[in-house]
Amino acid sequence: MDQRHSSPMSSTSRPTKGVSAFGPSMPPHARGAMLARPWRGFARGLVDAIQGRGHSFETGANTGIAVAAWEQAARARRRVLLALIALSTVLATTVLAWSQPTYEHPLLQWMQIGLFALLFAWVSAGCITAVMGFWVLVKGDKHALSKNTASNRPLSASARTAVIMPICNEDVSTVFAGLRATCESLATTGADRLFDVFILSDSSDPAVRAAELAAWSELKSTLNSDRIFYRWRQRRTKRKAGNVADFCRRWGRNYRYMVVLDADSVMSGDCLVTLVRLMETHPTAGILQTAPQGVGLNTVHARGQQFSSRVTGRLFTAGMQYWQLGEAHYWGHNAIIRVEPFMKHCALAPLEGTGGLSGEIMSHDFVEAALMRRAGYHVWLVPDLIGSYEQQPPHILAELQRDRRWCQGNLQNARLITEPGLHAVHRGMLVTGAMAYLSAPLWLVYVALGAMLWLVGGNVFFTPEGDLTVGVMGLWAGTIAMLVLPRLLGVMAVVMKDEQRFYGGTPKLVKSAFIEFGLSAMQAPLRMVAHSIFVVAALTGLKLEWKSPPREATDVSWKEARQSFAKPGLSVLAIAAVLALVHPPALLWLLPVGVPLLLAIPFTVMTSRTALGEKVRQSELLLVPEESWTPSVLRRAWNYAAQPAQPLGWNEVLDNPRLCAVVSGAMGSRRTSQGLRGHARRARIEQLATQGAKPTPAEVMRFLSEPGTLQQLRAAVLFPSHHERHATSHA
């Protein structure tokens, strides 16, 4: 093992002497290649497949290699899933077709029936997945990869693991609070000698970057560790995926595994060590994805999302694992990756063409999972591994800001469906990823077609004789039941596993489930309209601002809410006015979508209020287990984040000699004082020192990257007479 890896993670282990906060912020490079394979393209891949020239995914069935038991089980389960979806969809579509009256415009009718079939299949797939997730939670799954399969043998020194956290203009105090808690928890395991921590910054704000350097130095000093590194990327390309790839090319050869964190991630030491043990025990595993739990924020919106994730969401997680097994999702964070095959097979080439669906891959995680499986490695979800946490968006606007990026990325990934060699399951994931957002405009079109048919053909709920249309009413009831059933099963699973005490008791659990359902019913039309706009923007190539959503709980102002939802609300009023004049009964068809949109502004404001969320918590509603019994790693993270933080400005870098030394030393030795560049730097320093001018943000970033120039500027600003004597002697 390299000498630089000999010190422990924190002072809770053997103390480290002489850990300096003023040296280079990154270790020496260990260069490795990570070359992207050009994409075949949708059209060429489709033609190749039709002509039989495409390279298909090879499994044990056609290579002579024995098929694992889990693979056989997965195939059988997927056949059952597809059969159940097809059966329920055919049955429901047939009932709809026979129940509807004869319209004068059959084209509209058949368009609506076709859309109904597609959307019902989508809803039924989710419901069936939740049902099987309930079965897994209650009965277990012998084919799943469980934390219990990790060997207890000591980990060898060769199982070196990098914990990497890509960040970009984040709240520094929150990021480093969670990272400190993670490092301290890791130190208690006794296996911290295997782990190095890398903060990989893409921040473009000079103040944020200076604060990151100060926080990194303080973290190293507090933990007495030389295993915590910080890198700021001068060329910010390919966003997070490019940041991770850049790390792999520079230092990936030093590590067998890497654990990827998000800026709001917190992981316990036991969770990290168990991930490494699972990788060591299962050498064919390429990616192991944990099921991170949403915790940490107290707005009504965040509380509803956290509760839903713990009660209902885990059914979908367990259900997806039931169908996917070793061909699972990768969510881009809180997961461990085998570095060598990742570098060899998972580099991402840009997509050809122009427009919103071309260029660099945006939603990289699904694609990297597909490429890892194509290389012959398995991708597993480990749903029973606890100790993995993240934050939910604090309000609906932050959630939609995140969804806009995901929407464009998932639609972009649909272009890769015909790529040669991908497993059929991962092709299906690319389809479902796109469908998660395409379903929104399809629902809007379905509602619009229903209203049009109502106008031209009468009330679909009643026959011409005035009797109820039993078939249509039954379909409505069945669809609502499929949406409600996962929530009911989620509550049942909590009670059957005797976990209701963590949710405030059974009565509070049931009441919370009703509150969450109401929040979801109000939010669904808002998401539908927003996602429809995102889809149109992505398909038409409208510019997308790529910004990280806010991770801190801040109340949404009435102005912000109006800017987002005033136009949809006014549109609903206009449509309702037209329907009231033309055919008032058709307003009934509009109610489920129209009412939430009309109330969107006050709803958004109220659910963003932390004070209201605190009242809900005090009433023991929308509780999650981490609030009833808080793990130590979360307690530490929350305590550190709550400590007052002094805002860091550019002047503090110059005024504070220690901070200036940290910034200067972090970049290492760089020669920038000679030649034309050196002359230009000195001239600008003179101007800033003598004229009192303020450096531009670009200049500040340059000073933070050039130690010699920064020291010259500090001397010129704080010690002008000394600087003048030095400049005269230099001349």
C-alpha positions in Angstrom: 0.0 0.0 0.0 1.2 3.5 -0.8 2.7 5.5 2.2 0.1 8.2 1.6 -2.6 5.7 2.5 -1.2 4.7 5.8 -3.0 7.2 8.1 -6.5 6.6 9.5 -9.7 8.4 8.5 -10.2 10.2 11.8 -8.8 10.8 15.2 -11.1 8.1 16.6 -8.5 5.6 15.3 -4.7 5.8 15.7 -3.7 9.5 15.7 -2.0 10.9 12.7 0.9 13.2 13.2 1.8 16.1 11.0 -1.3 16.1 8.8 -0.9 19.4 6.9 -3.8 21.5 5.7 -1.6 23.6 3.5 -0.3 21.0 1.0 -1.7 19.9 -2.4 -5.3 18.9 -2.2 -5.0 15.9 -4.5 -2.7 12.9 -4.6 -0.3 12.2 -7.5 -1.9 11.0 -10.7 -2.2 7.4 -11.6 -3.3 7.9 -15.2 -5.6 5.3 -16.8 -7.6 5.2 -20.1 -11.4 5.6 -20.2 -12.3 5.6 -23.9 -15.9 6.0 -25.1 -17.2 3.6 -27.7 -19.2 5.5 -30.4 -23.0 4.8 -30.4 -24.4 2.9 -33.3 -27.5 5.1 -33.4 -31.2 4.4 -33.3 -31.8 4.0 -37.0 -28.6 2.0 -37.8 -29.1 -0.2 -34.8 -32.7 -0.9 -35.8 -31.7 -1.8 -39.3 -28.9 -4.0 -38.0 -31.4 -5.8 -35.8 -33.9 -6.3 -38.6 -31.2 -7.7 -40.9 -29.8 -9.9 -38.1 -26.4 -8.1 -38.1 -26.7 -6.6 -34.6 -24.8 -8.2 -31.8 -27.3 -9.6 -29.4 -26.8 -10.0 -25.7 -25.2 -13.4 -24.9 -26.5 -15.4 -22.0 -25.9 -18.8 -20.7 -28.7 -20.2 -23.0 -26.7 -19.6 -26.2 -23.1 -19.7 -24.9 -23.1 -23.1 -23.2 -22.5 -21.5 -19.8 -24.7 -22.7 -17.0 -27.6 -20.3 -16.3 -27.7 -19.1 -12.7 -30.8 -19.9 -10.7 -31.6 -16.3 -10.3 -31.5 -15.8 -14.1 -34.0 -18.6 -14.6 -36.2 -17.1 -11.9 -36.0 -13.7 -13.4 -37.1 -14.9 -16.9 -40.1 -16.7 -15.4 -41.0 -13.6 -13.3 -40.8 -11.3 -16.3 -43.0 -13.5 -18.4 -45.6 -13.5 -15.6 -45.3 -9.7 -15.4 -45.8 -9.1 -19.1 -48.7 -11.6 -19.2 -50.5 -9.9 -16.3 -50.0 -6.5 -17.9 -51.3 -7.7 -21.2 -54.3 -9.5 -19.7 -55.4 -6.6 -17.6 -54.9 -4.1 -20.4 -56.8 -6.2 -23.0 -59.7 -6.8 -20.5 -60.0 -3.1 -19.6 -59.7 -1.9 -23.2 -62.3 -4.3 -24.3 -64.7 -3.1 -21.6 -64.1 0.5 -22.6 -64.7 -0.2 -26.3 -68.0 -2.1 -25.6 -69.3 0.4 -23.0 -68.9 3.6 -25.0 -71.8 4.9 -27.1 -71.5 5.1 -30.9 -69.9 8.4 -31.8 -70.2 10.4 -35.0 -66.4 10.8 -35.0 -65.0 7.2 -34.6 -61.4 8.4 -35.2 -61.4 10.4 -32.0 -63.0 7.4 -30.2 -60.3 5.0 -31.4 -57.5 7.4 -30.6 -58.9 7.6 -27.1 -59.2 3.9 -26.8 -55.6 3.4 -28.0 -54.3 6.0 -25.5 -56.3 4.3 -22.8 -54.7 0.9 -23.6 -51.2 2.4 -23.4 -51.8 4.4 -20.2 -53.7 1.5 -18.5 -50.8 -0.8 -19.2 -48.5 1.8 -17.6 -50.7 2.0 -14.5 -51.1 -1.7 -14.2 -47.4 -2.3 -14.5 -46.8 -0.1 -11.5 -49.6 -1.7 -9.5 -48.4 -5.3 -10.2 -44.9 -4.3 -9.3 -46.1 -2.9 -6.0 -48.1 -6.1 -5.3 -45.0 -8.3 -5.8 -43.0 -5.8 -3.7 -45.5 -6.4 -0.9 -45.1 -10.2 -1.3 -41.3 -9.8 -1.1 -41.5 -7.6 2.0 -43.7 -10.1 3.8 -42.3 -13.4 2.5 -38.8 -12.5 1.3 -37.0 -13.5 -1.9 -34.4 -16.2 -1.9 -33.0 -15.0 -5.2 -32.4 -11.4 -4.1 -28.9 -10.1 -3.3 -29.2 -9.4 0.4 -26.8 -7.8 2.9 -26.8 -11.1 4.7 -24.8 -12.7 1.8 -21.8 -10.5 2.6 -18.9 -12.6 3.9 -17.6 -11.7 7.4 -14.0 -12.5 6.4 -11.5 -9.7 6.9 -11.2 -7.4 4.0 -7.8 -7.5 2.3 -5.7 -4.4 1.7 -6.3 -4.7 -2.0 -10.0 -3.8 -1.6 -9.2 -0.1 -1.7 -12.2 2.0 -2.2 -12.7 5.7 -3.1 -15.7 7.5 -1.8 -16.3 10.3 -4.3 -18.7 13.2 -3.9 -19.2 15.4 -7.1 -20.6 18.8 -6.1 -21.5 22.0 -8.0 -22.4 25.3 -6.3 -23.9 23.5 -3.3 -24.6 24.7 0.3 -21.1 24.1 1.7 -22.0 23.7 5.3 -24.6 21.0 4.6 -22.4 19.1 2.2 -19.4 18.9 4.6 -21.7 18.2 7.6 -22.9 15.1 6.0 -19.5 14.1 4.7 -18.0 14.6 8.2 -20.6 12.4 9.8 -20.0 9.7 7.1 -16.2 9.8 7.7 -16.6 9.6 11.5 -19.0 6.7 11.2 -16.6 5.0 8.8 -13.8 5.4 11.3 -15.7 3.4 14.0 -15.8 0.3 11.7 -12.0 -0.3 11.9 -11.9 -0.7 8.1 -11.3 3.0 7.3 -7.8 2.2 6.2 -9.3 1.0 2.9 -11.2 4.2 2.1 -10.1 7.5 0.6 -12.6 10.4 0.2 -12.6 12.7 -2.8 -14.6 15.9 -3.0 -14.9 16.7 -6.8 -16.0 20.2 -7.3 -17.4 21.8 -10.5 -18.5 25.0 -8.7 -18.4 28.1 -10.7 -19.1 30.6 -7.9 -15.8 32.0 -6.5 -17.2 32.4 -3.0 -18.5 28.9 -3.0 -15.2 27.5 -4.2 -13.3 29.5 -1.5 -15.7 28.1 1.1 -15.2 24.6 -0.2 -11.5 24.9 0.3 -11.9 26.3 3.8 -14.3 23.5 4.7 -12.0 20.8 3.2 -9.1 22.1 5.2 -11.2 22.2 8.4 -12.5 18.7 7.8 -8.9 17.3 7.3 -7.8 19.1 10.5 -10.8 18.0 12.6 -10.5 14.4 11.5 -6.7 14.5 11.6 -6.7 12.7 8.2 -4.6 12.8 5.1 -7.2 10.6 3.2 -9.6 13.4 2.4 -8.9 15.1 -1.0 -10.4 18.0 -2.8 -10.3 18.7 -6.5 -11.7 21.7 -8.4 -12.2 20.9 -12.1 -11.0 23.8 -14.3 -12.7 22.4 -17.4 -16.3 21.6 -16.5 -17.4 19.1 -19.2 -20.1 16.5 -19.3 -21.4 17.6 -15.9 -21.5 14.9 -13.1 -20.7 12.0 -15.5 -17.7 13.9 -16.8 -16.5 14.7 -13.2 -16.7 11.0 -12.3 -14.9 10.0 -15.5 -12.2 12.6 -14.9 -11.6 11.1 -11.4 -11.4 7.6 -13.0 -8.8 8.7 -15.6 -6.6 10.4 -13.0 -6.9 8.1 -9.9 -9.1 5.2 -10.8 -6.2 2.7 -11.1 -5.5 3.2 -7.4 -8.9 1.6 -6.4 -10.8 -1.5 -6.9 -14.1 0.1 -6.0 -15.7 3.6 -5.8 -18.8 4.7 -3.9 -20.5 7.6 -5.6 -22.4 10.0 -3.4 -24.6 13.0 -4.1 -24.1 16.3 -2.4 -26.9 15.5 0.0 -25.9 11.9 0.7 -25.1 10.5 4.1 -24.0 6.9 4.6 -23.1 5.0 7.7 -19.7 3.3 8.0 -21.4 -0.1 8.4 -23.2 0.4 5.1 -20.0 1.4 3.2 -18.1 -1.6 4.6 -21.0 -4.0 3.8 -21.0 -2.8 0.2 -17.3 -3.6 -0.1 -17.8 -7.0 1.5 -20.7 -7.7 -0.9 -18.5 -6.8 -3.9 -15.7 -9.0 -2.6 -18.1 -11.9 -2.1 -19.8 -11.5 -5.5 -17.0 -10.9 -8.1 -19.4 -10.7 -11.0 -21.2 -7.7 -9.5 -20.4 -4.5 -11.3 -22.7 -2.1 -9.5 -24.5 -2.5 -6.2 -27.2 0.1 -5.6 -28.6 0.8 -2.2 -32.1 2.1 -1.6 -31.4 5.5 -0.1 -34.0 6.8 2.4 -35.3 10.3 2.1 -34.7 12.2 5.4 -33.7 15.6 6.8 -36.1 18.3 5.6 -39.2 19.4 7.4 -41.5 21.1 4.9 -44.9 19.6 4.3 -43.9 18.6 0.7 -40.6 16.9 1.8 -42.4 15.2 4.7 -45.0 13.8 2.4 -42.3 12.5 0.0 -40.3 11.0 2.8 -43.4 9.2 4.2 -44.4 8.0 0.8 -40.9 6.7 0.1 -40.8 4.7 3.3 -44.4 3.3 3.2 -45.3 2.9 -0.5 -42.0 3.5 -2.3 -40.3 0.6 -0.8 -42.9 -1.7 -2.3 -42.0 -0.4 -5.8 -38.3 -0.8 -4.9 -38.7 -4.4 -3.7 -41.0 -5.1 -6.7 -38.5 -3.8 -9.2 -35.8 -5.9 -7.6 -38.2 -8.9 -7.9 -38.4 -8.5 -11.7 -34.8 -7.3 -12.3 -32.6 -9.2 -10.0 -29.1 -9.0 -11.5 -30.2 -6.5 -14.2 -31.2 -3.7 -11.9 -31.2 0.1 -12.1 -28.3 2.3 -11.1 -29.5 5.7 -9.7 -26.2 7.6 -9.9 -25.5 7.9 -6.2 -25.3 5.9 -2.9 -23.9 3.0 -4.9 -20.7 1.1 -5.2 -19.0 0.4 -8.6 -16.2 -1.9 -9.7 -13.8 0.6 -11.1 -11.9 -1.5 -13.7 -14.9 -2.6 -15.8 -16.5 0.8 -15.3 -13.4 2.5 -16.9 -13.2 -0.1 -19.6 -16.9 -0.3 -20.7 -18.9 2.6 -19.3 -17.4 5.7 -20.9 -20.1 7.8 -22.5 -19.8 9.1 -26.1 -21.9 12.0 -27.1 -25.0 11.4 -29.2 -24.8 12.6 -32.9 -27.0 15.4 -34.2 -28.3 18.6 -33.0 -31.2 19.6 -30.7 -32.2 18.7 -27.2 -31.9 15.0 -27.6 -28.3 15.1 -28.9 -24.9 15.9 -27.4 -23.5 14.7 -24.1 -25.5 12.1 -22.1 -27.4 13.8 -19.4 -29.1 10.9 -17.4 -25.9 8.8 -17.3 -26.9 6.3 -14.6 -29.3 4.2 -16.6 -26.9 4.1 -19.5 -23.9 3.1 -17.3 -25.9 0.3 -15.8 -26.8 -1.0 -19.3 -23.2 -0.8 -20.4 -22.0 -2.6 -17.3 -24.4 -5.4 -17.9 -23.5 -5.6 -21.6 -19.9 -6.1 -20.4 -21.0 -9.2 -18.5 -21.2 -7.8 -15.0 -24.4 -7.8 -12.9 -26.2 -4.8 -11.5 -28.0 -5.4 -8.2 -30.2 -3.5 -5.9 -29.7 -4.3 -2.2 -33.0 -3.2 -0.7 -32.4 -4.5 2.8 -29.1 -2.6 3.4 -29.8 0.2 5.8 -27.6 3.3 6.5 -28.0 5.0 3.1 -29.7 8.4 3.1 -30.5 11.4 0.9 -32.7 14.5 1.0 -36.0 15.0 -0.8 -36.6 18.3 -2.6 -38.0 20.9 -0.1 -40.9 21.9 -2.3 -42.7 21.1 -5.6 -40.8 23.8 -7.5 -37.5 22.3 -6.6 -38.8 18.8 -7.5 -39.9 20.1 -10.9 -36.6 21.8 -11.5 -34.9 18.4 -10.9 -37.5 16.7 -13.1 -36.8 18.9 -16.0 -33.2 17.7 -16.2 -34.3 14.1 -15.8 -37.0 14.4 -18.4 -34.6 15.6 -21.1 -32.0 13.0 -20.1 -34.5 10.1 -20.1 -35.9 11.1 -23.5 -32.4 11.4 -24.8 -31.6 7.8 -23.6 -34.5 6.5 -25.6 -32.2 7.0 -28.7 -30.0 4.2 -27.3 -32.8 1.5 -27.2 -31.4 -0.3 -30.3 -27.7 -0.2 -29.3 -26.1 -3.6 -30.0 -25.5 -5.9 -27.1 -27.8 -4.4 -24.5 -29.8 -6.7 -22.4 -33.5 -6.7 -23.0 -34.2 -5.7 -19.5 -32.1 -2.6 -19.8 -33.7 -1.7 -23.2 -37.0 -1.9 -21.3 -35.6 0.4 -18.6 -34.7 3.0 -21.2 -38.3 2.8 -22.6 -39.9 3.1 -19.1 -37.5 5.9 -18.3 -38.8 7.9 -21.3 -42.4 6.8 -20.6 -42.2 8.2 -17.1 -42.3 11.6 -18.7 -44.1 10.9 -22.0 -47.1 9.6 -20.0 -47.8 13.2 -18.8 -48.6 14.7 -22.2 -50.4 11.5 -23.2 -52.7 11.9 -20.1 -53.4 15.4 -21.1 -54.3 14.3 -24.7 -56.5 11.6 -23.2 -58.3 14.1 -21.0 -58.7 16.5 -24.0 -60.1 13.7 -26.2 -62.5 12.7 -23.5 -63.8 16.2 -23.3 -64.2 16.5 -27.0 -66.1 13.1 -27.2 -68.3 14.3 -24.4 -69.1 17.4 -26.4 -70.0 15.5 -29.6 -71.5 12.3 -28.1 -73.0 13.1 -24.7 -72.3 12.0 -21.2 -70.1 8.9 -21.2 -71.3 7.9 -17.7 -75.0 7.5 -18.8 -76.7 5.7 -21.6 -79.2 7.5 -23.8 -81.9 5.9 -21.7 -80.5 7.5 -18.5 -78.9 4.4 -17.0 -75.4 4.3 -15.6 -72.7 3.1 -18.0 -71.6 0.3 -15.8 -68.5 -0.5 -17.8 -67.1 3.0 -17.9 -67.8 3.5 -14.2 -66.2 0.2 -13.4 -63.0 1.2 -15.3 -62.8 4.4 -13.4 -63.2 2.6 -10.1 -60.7 -0.1 -11.2 -58.1 2.5 -12.2 -58.5 4.4 -9.0 -58.2 1.1 -7.1 -54.9 0.4 -8.9 -53.6 3.8 -7.8 -54.8 3.3 -4.2 -53.8 -0.4 -3.7 -50.0 0.2 -3.4 -50.7 2.7 -0.6 -53.0 0.3 1.2 -50.5 -2.6 0.8 -47.7 -0.3 2.1 -49.7 0.4 5.3 -50.5 -3.3 5.6 -46.8 -4.2 5.3 -45.8 -1.8 8.0 -48.4 -3.3 10.4 -47.6 -6.9 9.5 -43.9 -6.3 10.1 -44.8 -4.6 13.5 -43.2 -1.3 12.5 -46.1 1.0 13.1 -44.5 2.3 16.3 -41.9 4.1 14.2 -44.7 6.0 12.4 -46.5 7.2 15.5 -48.7 4.1 16.0 -51.3 2.6 13.8 -53.9 5.4 14.0 -51.3 8.0 13.1 -49.9 5.8 10.4 -53.4 5.5 8.7 -54.1 9.2 9.1 -50.7 10.0 7.6 -51.4 7.7 4.6 -54.6 9.7 3.9 -52.7 13.0 4.2 -50.1 11.7 1.8 -52.7 10.5 -0.7 -54.3 13.9 -0.6 -51.0 15.6 -1.2 -50.3 13.3 -4.1 -53.7 13.8 -5.7 -53.1 17.6 -5.6 -49.5 17.3 -7.0 -50.3 14.8 -9.8 -51.9 17.4 -12.2 -49.1 19.9 -11.4 -46.5 17.3 -12.4 -48.5 16.3 -15.4 -48.7 19.8 -16.8 -45.0 20.6 -15.9 -43.8 17.3 -17.4 -45.8 17.9 -20.6 -44.0 21.3 -21.0 -40.7 19.6 -20.3 -41.3 17.0 -23.0 -42.2 19.7 -25.5 -39.1 21.7 -24.6 -36.9 18.6 -24.9 -38.3 17.5 -28.3 -38.2 21.0 -29.7 -34.6 21.7 -28.5 -35.5 24.6 -26.2 -32.6 25.7 -24.0 -32.3 23.8 -20.7 -30.7 25.5 -17.7 -28.7 22.8 -15.9 -28.7 23.8 -12.2 -28.8 21.7 -9.1 -32.1 22.1 -7.3 -32.0 23.8 -3.8 -31.3 21.3 -1.1 -32.1 23.6 1.8 -35.7 24.2 3.0 -36.7 27.8 2.0 -40.2 29.0 1.9 -41.6 29.6 -1.6 -42.9 33.1 -2.0 -46.2 33.9 -3.5 -44.5 35.6 -6.4 -42.5 32.4 -7.3 -45.6 30.3 -7.1 -47.5 32.7 -9.4 -44.7 32.7 -11.9 -44.9 28.9 -12.1 -48.6 28.2 -12.0 -50.6 31.3 -12.9 -50.7 30.5 -16.6 -51.9 26.9 -16.2 -54.5 28.1 -13.7 -55.8 30.8 -16.1 -55.9 28.3 -18.9 -58.1 26.0 -16.8 -60.4 28.9 -16.1 -60.7 29.7 -19.8 -61.4 26.1 -20.7 -63.9 25.8 -17.9 -65.7 28.9 -19.1 -66.0 27.6 -22.6 -67.3 24.2 -21.4 -69.8 26.0 -19.1 -71.2 27.8 -22.2 -71.1 24.9 -24.6 -71.8 21.8 -22.5 -71.8 22.3 -18.7 -71.9 18.5 -17.8 -68.5 18.2 -19.4 -67.0 20.2 -16.6 -67.2 17.0 -14.5 -64.5 15.5 -16.8 -62.2 18.4 -16.1 -62.6 18.5 -12.3 -59.8 16.0 -11.3 -57.2 18.0 -13.2 -58.7 21.5 -13.1 -59.2 21.9 -9.3 -55.6 21.2 -8.3 -54.3 23.6 -11.0 -56.6 26.3 -9.8 -55.3 25.8 -6.3 -51.7 25.3 -7.3 -50.4 28.7 -6.1 -51.6 28.5 -2.5 -50.9 24.8 -2.4 -47.3 25.3 -3.5 -46.7 28.1 -0.9 -48.3 26.2 2.0 -46.5 22.9 1.4 -43.2 24.8 1.3 -43.6 26.2 4.8 -41.2 24.7 7.3 -43.2 26.0 10.2 -46.3 24.1 9.0 -44.2 21.0 8.5 -42.9 21.3 12.0 -46.5 21.4 13.3 -47.3 18.3 11.3 -44.2 16.6 12.9 -45.2 17.7 16.4 -48.6 16.1 15.7 -46.7 12.8 14.9 -48.0 12.8 11.3 -46.0 11.9 8.2 -43.3 10.5 10.5 -40.5 8.3 9.2 -38.5 5.8 11.3 -35.4 8.0 11.4 -37.4 10.6 13.3 -38.6 8.1 15.9 -35.2 6.5 16.2 -32.4 8.5 14.6 -29.2 6.7 13.6 -26.1 8.2 15.0 -24.7 9.2 11.6 -27.8 11.3 10.9 -27.7 12.9 14.3 -24.1 13.9 13.7 -24.9 15.2 10.3 -27.9 17.3 11.4 -26.0 18.6 14.4 -23.0 19.7 12.3 -25.3 21.3 9.7 -27.1 23.2 12.5 -23.9 24.9 13.7 -23.7 28.6 12.7 -21.6 29.1 9.6 -19.8 32.4 8.8 -20.4 33.5 5.2 -17.0 33.5 3.4 -16.2 36.3 1.1 -13.3 36.9 -1.3 -11.7 39.5 1.1 -11.4 36.8 3.8 -9.1 34.8 1.5 -6.7 37.8 1.4 -7.2 38.8 5.1 -6.8 35.4 6.6 -3.2 34.1 6.3 -4.2 30.5 7.1 -7.0 30.4 4.5 -4.7 32.1 1.9 -2.1 29.4 2.7 -4.7 26.7 2.2 -5.9 28.1 -1.1 -2.3 28.6 -2.3 -1.1 25.1 -1.3 -4.2 23.3 -2.6 -3.3 23.8 -6.3 0.4 22.7 -5.8 3.3 24.4 -7.5 2.3 26.3 -10.7 4.5 28.6 -12.7 2.5 31.6 -13.7 4.9 34.5 -13.0 7.0 34.4 -16.2 6.5 35.5 -19.8 3.6 37.4 -21.2 1.1 35.8 -18.8 3.2 36.8 -15.8 3.5 40.3 -17.0 -0.3 40.6 -17.5 -0.9 39.2 -14.0 1.5 41.7 -12.4 -0.1 44.6 -14.3 -3.6 43.6 -13.2 -2.4 43.2 -9.6 -1.0 46.8 -9.7 -4.3 48.0 -11.0 -6.3 46.2 -8.3 -4.0 47.4 -5.5 -3.6 51.0 -6.5 -7.0 51.9 -8.0 -9.2 49.9 -5.5 -10.8 48.0 -8.4 -12.7 44.8 -7.8 -11.7 41.6 -9.6 -14.3 40.0 -11.8 -15.6 36.5 -10.9 -13.4 35.0 -13.6 -10.3 36.8 -12.2 -11.1 35.5 -8.7 -11.3 32.0 -10.0 -8.0 32.5 -11.6 -6.4 33.8 -8.4 -7.8 30.8 -6.6 -6.0 28.5 -9.1 -2.6 30.3 -9.2 -0.8 30.3 -5.9 2.0 32.7 -6.9 -0.4 35.2 -8.3 -2.7 35.0 -5.2 0.3 35.6 -2.9 1.4 38.6 -5.0 -2.2 40.1 -4.9 -2.3 39.6 -1.1 1.0 41.4 -0.6 -0.1 44.2 -2.9 -3.4 44.8 -1.2 -2.4 44.3 2.5 1.2 45.4 2.4 1.5 48.0 -0.4 4.9 49.5 0.7 6.5 46.0 0.9 5.0 45.1 -2.5 6.4 48.3 -4.1 9.9 47.7 -2.8 9.7 44.1 -4.0 8.4 45.2 -7.4 11.2 47.9 -7.7 13.9 45.3 -6.9 12.3 42.8 -9.3 12.4 45.5 -12.0 
